[in-house]
Amino acid sequence: MTRPVYTAQPKRDLNAIGLYIVQDNPHHAVSFIRELRAQCRKIAQAPQAYRQRPELGVGIRACAHGNYVIFFMEDGRVVRIIRVLHGALDIDAHFGNKKIPDLDDET
């Protein structure tokens, strides 16, 4: 079974999302982060079903969830979650150097 692995950057992204939402609705912040993580597990079950984003880098795919977009790569039996960004952001700017996070960043 394929599983999602979070590199350091998406962990920071999820934390920032939670901190932003908690200002208005603490309960929703917790439940929404759980939803995003559940979506990542769903992605891991069928990563090929999601849209490719070659303009962002080789092998990058994306999945929208609410106002956010989960960016990931399939790497053998692992789906690496590489970013979780609000859809209104300049996505290209966040992938400008097209550097894919190293597996060493994950924990």
Gaussian input, Z-matrix of N, CA and C with variables (Angstrom, degrees):
# hf/3-21g

backbone

0 1
 N
 C     1     B1
 C     2     B2     1     A1
 N     3     B3     2     A2     1     D1
 C     4     B4     3     A3     2     D2
 C     5     B5     4     A4     3     D3
 N     6     B6     5     A5     4     D4
 C     7     B7     6     A6     5     D5
 C     8     B8     7     A7     6     D6
 N     9     B9     8     A8     7     D7
 C    10    B10     9     A9     8     D8
 C    11    B11    10    A10     9     D9
 N    12    B12    11    A11    10    D10
 C    13    B13    12    A12    11    D11
 C    14    B14    13    A13    12    D12
 N    15    B15    14    A14    13    D13
 C    16    B16    15    A15    14    D14
 C    17    B17    16    A16    15    D15
 N    18    B18    17    A17    16    D16
 C    19    B19    18    A18    17    D17
 C    20    B20    19    A19    18    D18
 N    21    B21    20    A20    19    D19
 C    22    B22    21    A21    20    D20
 C    23    B23    22    A22    21    D21
 N    24    B24    23    A23    22    D22
 C    25    B25    24    A24    23    D23
 C    26    B26    25    A25    24    D24
 N    27    B27    26    A26    25    D25
 C    28    B28    27    A27    26    D26
 C    29    B29    28    A28    27    D27
 N    30    B30    29    A29    28    D28
 C    31    B31    30    A30    29    D29
 C    32    B32    31    A31    30    D30
 N    33    B33    32    A32    31    D31
 C    34    B34    33    A33    32    D32
 C    35    B35    34    A34    33    D33
 N    36    B36    35    A35    34    D34
 C    37    B37    36    A36    35    D35
 C    38    B38    37    A37    36    D36
 N    39    B39    38    A38    37    D37
 C    40    B40    39    A39    38    D38
 C    41    B41    40    A40    39    D39
 N    42    B42    41    A41    40    D40
 C    43    B43    42    A42    41    D41
 C    44    B44    43    A43    42    D42
 N    45    B45    44    A44    43    D43
 C    46    B46    45    A45    44    D44
 C    47    B47    46    A46    45    D45
 N    48    B48    47    A47    46    D46
 C    49    B49    48    A48    47    D47
 C    50    B50    49    A49    48    D48
 N    51    B51    50    A50    49    D49
 C    52    B52    51    A51    50    D50
 C    53    B53    52    A52    51    D51
 N    54    B54    53    A53    52    D52
 C    55    B55    54    A54    53    D53
 C    56    B56    55    A55    54    D54
 N    57    B57    56    A56    55    D55
 C    58    B58    57    A57    56    D56
 C    59    B59    58    A58    57    D57
 N    60    B60    59    A59    58    D58
 C    61    B61    60    A60    59    D59
 C    62    B62    61    A61    60    D60
 N    63    B63    62    A62    61    D61
 C    64    B64    63    A63    62    D62
 C    65    B65    64    A64    63    D63
 N    66    B66    65    A65    64    D64
 C    67    B67    66    A66    65    D65
 C    68    B68    67    A67    66    D66
 N    69    B69    68    A68    67    D67
 C    70    B70    69    A69    68    D68
 C    71    B71    70    A70    69    D69
 N    72    B72    71    A71    70    D70
 C    73    B73    72    A72    71    D71
 C    74    B74    73    A73    72    D72
 N    75    B75    74    A74    73    D73
 C    76    B76    75    A75    74    D74
 C    77    B77    76    A76    75    D75
 N    78    B78    77    A77    76    D76
 C    79    B79    78    A78    77    D77
 C    80    B80    79    A79    78    D78
 N    81    B81    80    A80    79    D79
 C    82    B82    81    A81    80    D80
 C    83    B83    82    A82    81    D81
 N    84    B84    83    A83    82    D82
 C    85    B85    84    A84    83    D83
 C    86    B86    85    A85    84    D84
 N    87    B87    86    A86    85    D85
 C    88    B88    87    A87    86    D86
 C    89    B89    88    A88    87    D87
 N    90    B90    89    A89    88    D88
 C    91    B91    90    A90    89    D89
 C    92    B92    91    A91    90    D90
 N    93    B93    92    A92    91    D91
 C    94    B94    93    A93    92    D92
 C    95    B95    94    A94    93    D93
 N    96    B96    95    A95    94    D94
 C    97    B97    96    A96    95    D95
 C    98    B98    97    A97    96    D96
 N    99    B99    98    A98    97    D97
 C   100   B100    99    A99    98    D98
 C   101   B101   100   A100    99    D99
 N   102   B102   101   A101   100   D100
 C   103   B103   102   A102   101   D101
 C   104   B104   103   A103   102   D102
 N   105   B105   104   A104   103   D103
 C   106   B106   105   A105   104   D104
 C   107   B107   106   A106   105   D105
 N   108   B108   107   A107   106   D106
 C   109   B109   108   A108   107   D107
 C   110   B110   109   A109   108   D108
 N   111   B111   110   A110   109   D109
 C   112   B112   111   A111   110   D110
 C   113   B113   112   A112   111   D111
 N   114   B114   113   A113   112   D112
 C   115   B115   114   A114   113   D113
 C   116   B116   115   A115   114   D114
 N   117   B117   116   A116   115   D115
 C   118   B118   117   A117   116   D116
 C   119   B119   118   A118   117   D117
 N   120   B120   119   A119   118   D118
 C   121   B121   120   A120   119   D119
 C   122   B122   121   A121   120   D120
 N   123   B123   122   A122   121   D121
 C   124   B124   123   A123   122   D122
 C   125   B125   124   A124   123   D123
 N   126   B126   125   A125   124   D124
 C   127   B127   126   A126   125   D125
 C   128   B128   127   A127   126   D126
 N   129   B129   128   A128   127   D127
 C   130   B130   129   A129   128   D128
 C   131   B131   130   A130   129   D129
 N   132   B132   131   A131   130   D130
 C   133   B133   132   A132   131   D131
 C   134   B134   133   A133   132   D132
 N   135   B135   134   A134   133   D133
 C   136   B136   135   A135   134   D134
 C   137   B137   136   A136   135   D135
 N   138   B138   137   A137   136   D136
 C   139   B139   138   A138   137   D137
 C   140   B140   139   A139   138   D138
 N   141   B141   140   A140   139   D139
 C   142   B142   141   A141   140   D140
 C   143   B143   142   A142   141   D141
 N   144   B144   143   A143   142   D142
 C   145   B145   144   A144   143   D143
 C   146   B146   145   A145   144   D144
 N   147   B147   146   A146   145   D145
 C   148   B148   147   A147   146   D146
 C   149   B149   148   A148   147   D147
 N   150   B150   149   A149   148   D148
 C   151   B151   150   A150   149   D149
 C   152   B152   151   A151   150   D150
 N   153   B153   152   A152   151   D151
 C   154   B154   153   A153   152   D152
 C   155   B155   154   A154   153   D153
 N   156   B156   155   A155   154   D154
 C   157   B157   156   A156   155   D155
 C   158   B158   157   A157   156   D156
 N   159   B159   158   A158   157   D157
 C   160   B160   159   A159   158   D158
 C   161   B161   160   A160   159   D159
 N   162   B162   161   A161   160   D160
 C   163   B163   162   A162   161   D161
 C   164   B164   163   A163   162   D162
 N   165   B165   164   A164   163   D163
 C   166   B166   165   A165   164   D164
 C   167   B167   166   A166   165   D165
 N   168   B168   167   A167   166   D166
 C   169   B169   168   A168   167   D167
 C   170   B170   169   A169   168   D168
 N   171   B171   170   A170   169   D169
 C   172   B172   171   A171   170   D170
 C   173   B173   172   A172   171   D171
 N   174   B174   173   A173   172   D172
 C   175   B175   174   A174   173   D173
 C   176   B176   175   A175   174   D174
 N   177   B177   176   A176   175   D175
 C   178   B178   177   A177   176   D176
 C   179   B179   178   A178   177   D177
 N   180   B180   179   A179   178   D178
 C   181   B181   180   A180   179   D179
 C   182   B182   181   A181   180   D180
 N   183   B183   182   A182   181   D181
 C   184   B184   183   A183   182   D182
 C   185   B185   184   A184   183   D183
 N   186   B186   185   A185   184   D184
 C   187   B187   186   A186   185   D185
 C   188   B188   187   A187   186   D186
 N   189   B189   188   A188   187   D187
 C   190   B190   189   A189   188   D188
 C   191   B191   190   A190   189   D189
 N   192   B192   191   A191   190   D190
 C   193   B193   192   A192   191   D191
 C   194   B194   193   A193   192   D192
 N   195   B195   194   A194   193   D193
 C   196   B196   195   A195   194   D194
 C   197   B197   196   A196   195   D195
 N   198   B198   197   A197   196   D196
 C   199   B199   198   A198   197   D197
 C   200   B200   199   A199   198   D198
 N   201   B201   200   A200   199   D199
 C   202   B202   201   A201   200   D200
 C   203   B203   202   A202   201   D201
 N   204   B204   203   A203   202   D202
 C   205   B205   204   A204   203   D203
 C   206   B206   205   A205   204   D204
 N   207   B207   206   A206   205   D205
 C   208   B208   207   A207   206   D206
 C   209   B209   208   A208   207   D207
 N   210   B210   209   A209   208   D208
 C   211   B211   210   A210   209   D209
 C   212   B212   211   A211   210   D210
 N   213   B213   212   A212   211   D211
 C   214   B214   213   A213   212   D212
 C   215   B215   214   A214   213   D213
 N   216   B216   215   A215   214   D214
 C   217   B217   216   A216   215   D215
 C   218   B218   217   A217   216   D216
 N   219   B219   218   A218   217   D217
 C   220   B220   219   A219   218   D218
 C   221   B221   220   A220   219   D219
 N   222   B222   221   A221   220   D220
 C   223   B223   222   A222   221   D221
 C   224   B224   223   A223   222   D222
 N   225   B225   224   A224   223   D223
 C   226   B226   225   A225   224   D224
 C   227   B227   226   A226   225   D225
 N   228   B228   227   A227   226   D226
 C   229   B229   228   A228   227   D227
 C   230   B230   229   A229   228   D228
 N   231   B231   230   A230   229   D229
 C   232   B232   231   A231   230   D230
 C   233   B233   232   A232   231   D231
 N   234   B234   233   A233   232   D232
 C   235   B235   234   A234   233   D233
 C   236   B236   235   A235   234   D234
 N   237   B237   236   A236   235   D235
 C   238   B238   237   A237   236   D236
 C   239   B239   238   A238   237   D237
 N   240   B240   239   A239   238   D238
 C   241   B241   240   A240   239   D239
 C   242   B242   241   A241   240   D240
 N   243   B243   242   A242   241   D241
 C   244   B244   243   A243   242   D242
 C   245   B245   244   A244   243   D243
 N   246   B246   245   A245   244   D244
 C   247   B247   246   A246   245   D245
 C   248   B248   247   A247   246   D246
 N   249   B249   248   A248   247   D247
 C   250   B250   249   A249   248   D248
 C   251   B251   250   A250   249   D249
 N   252   B252   251   A251   250   D250
 C   253   B253   252   A252   251   D251
 C   254   B254   253   A253   252   D252
 N   255   B255   254   A254   253   D253
 C   256   B256   255   A255   254   D254
 C   257   B257   256   A256   255   D255
 N   258   B258   257   A257   256   D256
 C   259   B259   258   A258   257   D257
 C   260   B260   259   A259   258   D258
 N   261   B261   260   A260   259   D259
 C   262   B262   261   A261   260   D260
 C   263   B263   262   A262   261   D261
 N   264   B264   263   A263   262   D262
 C   265   B265   264   A264   263   D263
 C   266   B266   265   A265   264   D264
 N   267   B267   266   A266   265   D265
 C   268   B268   267   A267   266   D266
 C   269   B269   268   A268   267   D267
 N   270   B270   269   A269   268   D268
 C   271   B271   270   A270   269   D269
 C   272   B272   271   A271   270   D270
 N   273   B273   272   A272   271   D271
 C   274   B274   273   A273   272   D272
 C   275   B275   274   A274   273   D273
 N   276   B276   275   A275   274   D274
 C   277   B277   276   A276   275   D275
 C   278   B278   277   A277   276   D276
 N   279   B279   278   A278   277   D277
 C   280   B280   279   A279   278   D278
 C   281   B281   280   A280   279   D279
 N   282   B282   281   A281   280   D280
 C   283   B283   282   A282   281   D281
 C   284   B284   283   A283   282   D282
 N   285   B285   284   A284   283   D283
 C   286   B286   285   A285   284   D284
 C   287   B287   286   A286   285   D285
 N   288   B288   287   A287   286   D286
 C   289   B289   288   A288   287   D287
 C   290   B290   289   A289   288   D288
 N   291   B291   290   A290   289   D289
 C   292   B292   291   A291   290   D290
 C   293   B293   292   A292   291   D291
 N   294   B294   293   A293   292   D292
 C   295   B295   294   A294   293   D293
 C   296   B296   295   A295   294   D294
 N   297   B297   296   A296   295   D295
 C   298   B298   297   A297   296   D296
 C   299   B299   298   A298   297   D297
 N   300   B300   299   A299   298   D298
 C   301   B301   300   A300   299   D299
 C   302   B302   301   A301   300   D300
 N   303   B303   302   A302   301   D301
 C   304   B304   303   A303   302   D302
 C   305   B305   304   A304   303   D303
 N   306   B306   305   A305   304   D304
 C   307   B307   306   A306   305   D305
 C   308   B308   307   A307   306   D306
 N   309   B309   308   A308   307   D307
 C   310   B310   309   A309   308   D308
 C   311   B311   310   A310   309   D309
 N   312   B312   311   A311   310   D310
 C   313   B313   312   A312   311   D311
 C   314   B314   313   A313   312   D312
 N   315   B315   314   A314   313   D313
 C   316   B316   315   A315   314   D314
 C   317   B317   316   A316   315   D315
 N   318   B318   317   A317   316   D316
 C   319   B319   318   A318   317   D317
 C   320   B320   319   A319   318   D318

   B1=1.4565
   B2=1.5325
   B3=1.3097
   B4=1.4523
   B5=1.5244
   B6=1.3152
   B7=1.4653
   B8=1.5202
   B9=1.3270
   B10=1.4584
   B11=1.5291
   B12=1.3144
   B13=1.4619
   B14=1.5132
   B15=1.3176
   B16=1.4560
   B17=1.5250
   B18=1.3311
   B19=1.4505
   B20=1.5297
   B21=1.3085
   B22=1.4700
   B23=1.5247
   B24=1.3281
   B25=1.4630
   B26=1.5293
   B27=1.3375
   B28=1.4649
   B29=1.5269
   B30=1.3147
   B31=1.4697
   B32=1.5261
   B33=1.3367
   B34=1.4759
   B35=1.5232
   B36=1.3410
   B37=1.4696
   B38=1.5290
   B39=1.3312
   B40=1.4674
   B41=1.5245
   B42=1.3138
   B43=1.4571
   B44=1.5284
   B45=1.3319
   B46=1.4669
   B47=1.5260
   B48=1.3272
   B49=1.4650
   B50=1.5290
   B51=1.3165
   B52=1.4574
   B53=1.5168
   B54=1.3338
   B55=1.4656
   B56=1.5248
   B57=1.3106
   B58=1.4635
   B59=1.5341
   B60=1.3228
   B61=1.4687
   B62=1.5275
   B63=1.3281
   B64=1.4665
   B65=1.5251
   B66=1.3176
   B67=1.4641
   B68=1.5259
   B69=1.3313
   B70=1.4611
   B71=1.5224
   B72=1.3315
   B73=1.4574
   B74=1.5350
   B75=1.3232
   B76=1.4636
   B77=1.5243
   B78=1.3244
   B79=1.4657
   B80=1.5302
   B81=1.3172
   B82=1.4677
   B83=1.5255
   B84=1.3251
   B85=1.4690
   B86=1.5159
   B87=1.3157
   B88=1.4654
   B89=1.5210
   B90=1.3289
   B91=1.4701
   B92=1.5290
   B93=1.3327
   B94=1.4544
   B95=1.5307
   B96=1.3194
   B97=1.4673
   B98=1.5267
   B99=1.3115
   B100=1.4776
   B101=1.5260
   B102=1.3353
   B103=1.4697
   B104=1.5250
   B105=1.3309
   B106=1.4687
   B107=1.5272
   B108=1.3240
   B109=1.4732
   B110=1.5297
   B111=1.3293
   B112=1.4660
   B113=1.5255
   B114=1.3288
   B115=1.4653
   B116=1.5248
   B117=1.3139
   B118=1.4699
   B119=1.5276
   B120=1.3228
   B121=1.4734
   B122=1.5196
   B123=1.3340
   B124=1.4657
   B125=1.5308
   B126=1.3061
   B127=1.4656
   B128=1.5220
   B129=1.3268
   B130=1.4616
   B131=1.5249
   B132=1.3153
   B133=1.4625
   B134=1.5255
   B135=1.3341
   B136=1.4749
   B137=1.5316
   B138=1.3237
   B139=1.4690
   B140=1.5232
   B141=1.3153
   B142=1.4610
   B143=1.5269
   B144=1.3146
   B145=1.4632
   B146=1.5286
   B147=1.3175
   B148=1.4533
   B149=1.5229
   B150=1.3036
   B151=1.4680
   B152=1.5282
   B153=1.3166
   B154=1.4530
   B155=1.5233
   B156=1.3276
   B157=1.4704
   B158=1.5259
   B159=1.3417
   B160=1.4697
   B161=1.5234
   B162=1.3354
   B163=1.4626
   B164=1.5353
   B165=1.3427
   B166=1.4646
   B167=1.5218
   B168=1.3130
   B169=1.4543
   B170=1.5162
   B171=1.3101
   B172=1.4615
   B173=1.5270
   B174=1.3267
   B175=1.4592
   B176=1.5143
   B177=1.3160
   B178=1.4684
   B179=1.5207
   B180=1.3128
   B181=1.4623
   B182=1.5244
   B183=1.3408
   B184=1.4614
   B185=1.5164
   B186=1.3172
   B187=1.4599
   B188=1.5254
   B189=1.3241
   B190=1.4632
   B191=1.5252
   B192=1.3286
   B193=1.4651
   B194=1.5217
   B195=1.3084
   B196=1.4587
   B197=1.5192
   B198=1.3171
   B199=1.4608
   B200=1.5258
   B201=1.3152
   B202=1.4617
   B203=1.5147
   B204=1.3305
   B205=1.4573
   B206=1.5183
   B207=1.3204
   B208=1.4587
   B209=1.5217
   B210=1.3249
   B211=1.4660
   B212=1.5202
   B213=1.3212
   B214=1.4572
   B215=1.5113
   B216=1.3346
   B217=1.4622
   B218=1.5187
   B219=1.3108
   B220=1.4573
   B221=1.5177
   B222=1.3156
   B223=1.4582
   B224=1.5297
   B225=1.3290
   B226=1.4649
   B227=1.5123
   B228=1.3141
   B229=1.4673
   B230=1.5308
   B231=1.3242
   B232=1.4642
   B233=1.5181
   B234=1.3196
   B235=1.4629
   B236=1.5228
   B237=1.3318
   B238=1.4641
   B239=1.5189
   B240=1.3155
   B241=1.4587
   B242=1.5307
   B243=1.3444
   B244=1.4661
   B245=1.5272
   B246=1.3230
   B247=1.4703
   B248=1.5205
   B249=1.3331
   B250=1.4649
   B251=1.5194
   B252=1.3346
   B253=1.4607
   B254=1.5237
   B255=1.3137
   B256=1.4636
   B257=1.5256
   B258=1.3093
   B259=1.4550
   B260=1.5206
   B261=1.3382
   B262=1.4696
   B263=1.5345
   B264=1.3310
   B265=1.4653
   B266=1.5180
   B267=1.3116
   B268=1.4652
   B269=1.5306
   B270=1.3163
   B271=1.4672
   B272=1.5259
   B273=1.3195
   B274=1.4634
   B275=1.5302
   B276=1.3117
   B277=1.4615
   B278=1.5289
   B279=1.3204
   B280=1.4635
   B281=1.5277
   B282=1.3201
   B283=1.4588
   B284=1.5287
   B285=1.3258
   B286=1.4574
   B287=1.5074
   B288=1.3494
   B289=1.4567
   B290=1.5287
   B291=1.3229
   B292=1.4678
   B293=1.5242
   B294=1.3377
   B295=1.4501
   B296=1.5244
   B297=1.3007
   B298=1.4561
   B299=1.5250
   B300=1.3494
   B301=1.4617
   B302=1.5344
   B303=1.3253
   B304=1.4442
   B305=1.5135
   B306=1.3144
   B307=1.4515
   B308=1.5252
   B309=1.3389
   B310=1.4601
   B311=1.5279
   B312=1.3423
   B313=1.4520
   B314=1.5223
   B315=1.3188
   B316=1.4585
   B317=1.5112
   B318=1.3481
   B319=1.4554
   B320=1.4842
   A1=109.30
   A2=115.97
   A3=121.66
   A4=108.87
   A5=115.65
   A6=120.05
   A7=109.73
   A8=117.44
   A9=119.01
   A10=110.56
   A11=115.81
   A12=122.50
   A13=106.94
   A14=115.51
   A15=120.97
   A16=109.37
   A17=116.46
   A18=119.49
   A19=107.26
   A20=117.11
   A21=120.84
   A22=112.84
   A23=117.85
   A24=120.62
   A25=113.21
   A26=120.54
   A27=117.73
   A28=112.94
   A29=117.39
   A30=118.91
   A31=109.22
   A32=115.92
   A33=119.81
   A34=110.34
   A35=116.66
   A36=120.55
   A37=110.38
   A38=117.08
   A39=120.91
   A40=110.94
   A41=116.82
   A42=120.48
   A43=110.73
   A44=116.72
   A45=120.68
   A46=111.51
   A47=116.91
   A48=120.99
   A49=109.43
   A50=116.33
   A51=120.70
   A52=112.14
   A53=117.14
   A54=120.68
   A55=112.02
   A56=116.74
   A57=120.32
   A58=110.85
   A59=116.24
   A60=120.38
   A61=111.40
   A62=117.91
   A63=121.31
   A64=112.14
   A65=117.38
   A66=120.11
   A67=112.03
   A68=116.49
   A69=120.76
   A70=113.29
   A71=116.52
   A72=118.80
   A73=110.20
   A74=117.99
   A75=120.86
   A76=114.05
   A77=117.25
   A78=119.96
   A79=110.84
   A80=116.43
   A81=119.99
   A82=110.87
   A83=117.82
   A84=120.49
   A85=110.36
   A86=116.94
   A87=121.21
   A88=110.62
   A89=116.81
   A90=119.24
   A91=111.81
   A92=117.96
   A93=119.35
   A94=111.32
   A95=117.80
   A96=119.83
   A97=108.99
   A98=117.58
   A99=120.37
   A100=110.78
   A101=116.63
   A102=120.35
   A103=111.42
   A104=116.36
   A105=119.80
   A106=110.75
   A107=116.94
   A108=120.27
   A109=110.57
   A110=117.48
   A111=120.66
   A112=110.16
   A113=116.95
   A114=120.03
   A115=110.29
   A116=117.58
   A117=120.84
   A118=110.46
   A119=117.34
   A120=119.97
   A121=110.72
   A122=116.43
   A123=120.80
   A124=110.52
   A125=117.17
   A126=122.25
   A127=109.84
   A128=116.13
   A129=121.19
   A130=112.57
   A131=117.22
   A132=120.62
   A133=112.65
   A134=117.15
   A135=121.03
   A136=109.52
   A137=118.22
   A138=120.27
   A139=113.74
   A140=118.04
   A141=121.08
   A142=112.64
   A143=117.33
   A144=121.42
   A145=113.05
   A146=116.41
   A147=120.00
   A148=111.87
   A149=114.50
   A150=123.11
   A151=112.90
   A152=115.72
   A153=121.37
   A154=109.52
   A155=115.79
   A156=121.65
   A157=109.57
   A158=117.71
   A159=120.67
   A160=113.79
   A161=117.52
   A162=119.79
   A163=111.71
   A164=116.52
   A165=120.88
   A166=112.42
   A167=117.01
   A168=121.36
   A169=110.02
   A170=115.36
   A171=121.46
   A172=110.16
   A173=115.71
   A174=121.54
   A175=115.83
   A176=118.32
   A177=120.22
   A178=110.05
   A179=114.76
   A180=123.12
   A181=108.10
   A182=116.55
   A183=120.43
   A184=110.92
   A185=114.47
   A186=122.40
   A187=107.91
   A188=116.41
   A189=120.53
   A190=109.56
   A191=115.25
   A192=121.81
   A193=106.57
   A194=115.80
   A195=119.57
   A196=108.81
   A197=116.65
   A198=121.47
   A199=112.68
   A200=117.28
   A201=121.73
   A202=111.12
   A203=115.13
   A204=121.42
   A205=107.76
   A206=115.37
   A207=122.40
   A208=107.37
   A209=116.58
   A210=122.01
   A211=107.57
   A212=115.69
   A213=119.61
   A214=111.13
   A215=114.43
   A216=122.24
   A217=108.09
   A218=116.42
   A219=121.00
   A220=107.32
   A221=115.73
   A222=121.42
   A223=107.77
   A224=115.77
   A225=119.60
   A226=110.44
   A227=116.18
   A228=120.96
   A229=112.21
   A230=116.65
   A231=121.34
   A232=109.11
   A233=115.57
   A234=121.16
   A235=105.65
   A236=115.54
   A237=121.04
   A238=109.32
   A239=116.20
   A240=121.41
   A241=105.21
   A242=116.62
   A243=118.28
   A244=114.16
   A245=118.49
   A246=122.01
   A247=108.70
   A248=115.46
   A249=123.20
   A250=104.62
   A251=115.94
   A252=121.12
   A253=111.62
   A254=115.71
   A255=120.53
   A256=107.74
   A257=117.32
   A258=122.34
   A259=114.46
   A260=118.20
   A261=120.75
   A262=112.20
   A263=117.12
   A264=119.88
   A265=111.01
   A266=115.52
   A267=121.64
   A268=106.65
   A269=115.58
   A270=122.04
   A271=110.53
   A272=117.54
   A273=120.68
   A274=111.53
   A275=117.23
   A276=120.64
   A277=111.44
   A278=117.03
   A279=120.88
   A280=112.27
   A281=116.71
   A282=121.46
   A283=110.47
   A284=117.28
   A285=122.60
   A286=115.88
   A287=116.50
   A288=118.21
   A289=112.12
   A290=116.22
   A291=123.07
   A292=112.82
   A293=116.68
   A294=120.50
   A295=108.30
   A296=115.39
   A297=121.00
   A298=107.60
   A299=117.14
   A300=119.29
   A301=111.53
   A302=115.66
   A303=121.05
   A304=110.54
   A305=117.16
   A306=121.52
   A307=110.46
   A308=117.92
   A309=121.30
   A310=111.21
   A311=117.93
   A312=122.31
   A313=112.91
   A314=117.65
   A315=119.91
   A316=111.57
   A317=113.62
   A318=120.90
   A319=109.69
   D1=134.57
   D2=177.43
   D3=-77.12
   D4=144.63
   D5=-179.26
   D6=-131.04
   D7=150.72
   D8=176.68
   D9=-81.13
   D10=140.00
   D11=174.60
   D12=-123.80
   D13=132.85
   D14=-178.07
   D15=-101.99
   D16=122.16
   D17=171.67
   D18=-76.10
   D19=176.15
   D20=-176.16
   D21=-60.02
   D22=-39.99
   D23=-175.62
   D24=-63.15
   D25=-47.77
   D26=179.07
   D27=-66.55
   D28=-26.10
   D29=174.12
   D30=-64.22
   D31=-41.89
   D32=176.31
   D33=-65.61
   D34=-40.08
   D35=178.80
   D36=-59.31
   D37=-48.16
   D38=-178.75
   D39=-63.30
   D40=-39.84
   D41=177.66
   D42=-62.19
   D43=-44.73
   D44=179.54
   D45=-64.16
   D46=-39.46
   D47=178.05
   D48=-62.32
   D49=-46.80
   D50=179.02
   D51=-60.71
   D52=-43.57
   D53=179.47
   D54=-65.08
   D55=-33.72
   D56=177.94
   D57=-69.15
   D58=-47.55
   D59=-177.09
   D60=-69.21
   D61=-35.29
   D62=-176.10
   D63=-61.60
   D64=-23.48
   D65=178.84
   D66=-61.06
   D67=-34.86
   D68=-178.89
   D69=-101.18
   D70=-32.09
   D71=-172.87
   D72=-154.77
   D73=89.81
   D74=-177.05
   D75=-56.01
   D76=-41.19
   D77=-179.78
   D78=-64.16
   D79=-42.74
   D80=-179.46
   D81=-66.52
   D82=-33.58
   D83=179.54
   D84=-59.25
   D85=-47.49
   D86=-179.66
   D87=-64.82
   D88=-46.69
   D89=-177.41
   D90=-67.51
   D91=-34.89
   D92=-178.83
   D93=-71.13
   D94=-38.46
   D95=176.45
   D96=-63.42
   D97=-38.79
   D98=175.39
   D99=-61.67
   D100=-40.98
   D101=177.55
   D102=-61.40
   D103=-44.06
   D104=179.95
   D105=-62.52
   D106=-42.34
   D107=178.77
   D108=-66.48
   D109=-37.51
   D110=176.81
   D111=-64.67
   D112=-38.48
   D113=177.29
   D114=-64.38
   D115=-37.40
   D116=177.27
   D117=-62.80
   D118=-39.37
   D119=176.56
   D120=-65.21
   D121=-38.43
   D122=177.12
   D123=-63.98
   D124=-43.56
   D125=177.47
   D126=-55.87
   D127=-43.30
   D128=-176.73
   D129=-62.74
   D130=-23.54
   D131=179.98
   D132=-76.03
   D133=-28.35
   D134=-178.64
   D135=-150.91
   D136=64.84
   D137=-175.01
   D138=-62.29
   D139=-28.80
   D140=-178.89
   D141=-69.31
   D142=-12.89
   D143=-178.58
   D144=-77.69
   D145=-9.80
   D146=-174.50
   D147=-103.06
   D148=155.25
   D149=-173.44
   D150=-61.72
   D151=132.56
   D152=173.60
   D153=-75.26
   D154=146.69
   D155=177.41
   D156=-128.62
   D157=65.90
   D158=-176.07
   D159=-61.68
   D160=-23.15
   D161=178.72
   D162=-68.20
   D163=-16.10
   D164=179.62
   D165=-96.87
   D166=-18.06
   D167=-179.20
   D168=152.33
   D169=157.27
   D170=-178.57
   D171=-64.13
   D172=127.08
   D173=175.01
   D174=83.68
   D175=-0.35
   D176=-178.68
   D177=-79.37
   D178=135.55
   D179=175.23
   D180=-125.34
   D181=165.94
   D182=-177.46
   D183=-140.51
   D184=150.72
   D185=176.83
   D186=-140.55
   D187=123.73
   D188=177.04
   D189=-81.51
   D190=142.25
   D191=173.37
   D192=-143.23
   D193=108.19
   D194=-173.94
   D195=62.71
   D196=-131.88
   D197=178.88
   D198=-88.18
   D199=4.10
   D200=-174.89
   D201=-110.97
   D202=158.72
   D203=178.55
   D204=-126.53
   D205=129.11
   D206=177.54
   D207=-98.25
   D208=123.19
   D209=178.76
   D210=-106.30
   D211=136.56
   D212=-174.59
   D213=-152.22
   D214=168.05
   D215=175.39
   D216=-136.71
   D217=141.95
   D218=174.27
   D219=-89.22
   D220=130.45
   D221=-177.39
   D222=-134.84
   D223=82.49
   D224=-176.76
   D225=68.74
   D226=-121.11
   D227=-179.72
   D228=-91.69
   D229=10.96
   D230=-177.98
   D231=-122.98
   D232=138.44
   D233=170.38
   D234=-106.38
   D235=113.74
   D236=179.87
   D237=-87.40
   D238=117.57
   D239=173.59
   D240=-80.65
   D241=122.23
   D242=-174.39
   D243=-110.51
   D244=-23.06
   D245=174.86
   D246=-157.86
   D247=151.63
   D248=169.25
   D249=-133.54
   D250=108.70
   D251=-172.30
   D252=-127.41
   D253=151.03
   D254=174.20
   D255=-67.70
   D256=136.93
   D257=-176.73
   D258=-63.61
   D259=-19.06
   D260=-179.56
   D261=-83.21
   D262=-8.99
   D263=179.57
   D264=-73.37
   D265=163.43
   D266=173.46
   D267=-78.73
   D268=90.72
   D269=-175.08
   D270=-58.66
   D271=-43.38
   D272=-179.46
   D273=-56.63
   D274=-36.88
   D275=-179.43
   D276=-64.96
   D277=-32.15
   D278=-179.94
   D279=-78.28
   D280=-12.91
   D281=178.01
   D282=-119.36
   D283=18.24
   D284=-173.88
   D285=-52.37
   D286=-40.13
   D287=-178.75
   D288=-87.61
   D289=-4.02
   D290=178.99
   D291=52.08
   D292=25.63
   D293=176.09
   D294=-85.30
   D295=126.39
   D296=177.64
   D297=-88.15
   D298=133.62
   D299=-179.04
   D300=-58.08
   D301=143.84
   D302=178.43
   D303=-74.66
   D304=150.36
   D305=175.46
   D306=-62.52
   D307=-22.34
   D308=178.81
   D309=-63.43
   D310=-20.09
   D311=-179.26
   D312=-76.68
   D313=-14.48
   D314=-172.99
   D315=-85.40
   D316=150.75
   D317=173.71
   D318=-146.33

